[in-house]
């Protein structure tokens, strides 16, 4: 399944791709640090919290006020 871009501007698409890449890097760093600092049982709390934040940001981004 291919996704069409929301805009016709390559710069906006590139910025969006970089933002998504940075999000995955942050998630990976949190998981690795979590394994060392709080152990696997702590990750049971951290990972669902990160997913909830990620979905909340995804649902609120690009709403009516985007680009205002």
Number of C-alpha atoms within 10 A of each C-alpha: 3 4 5 7 11 9 9 9 9 10 10 13 14 11 11 13 12 12 12 12 12 12 13 12 12 12 16 12 12 17 19 13 13 17 14 10 12 12 13 13 10 12 18 10 10 16 15 11 11 14 12 12 12 13 11 11 11 11 10 11 11 11 9 8 8 8 6 4
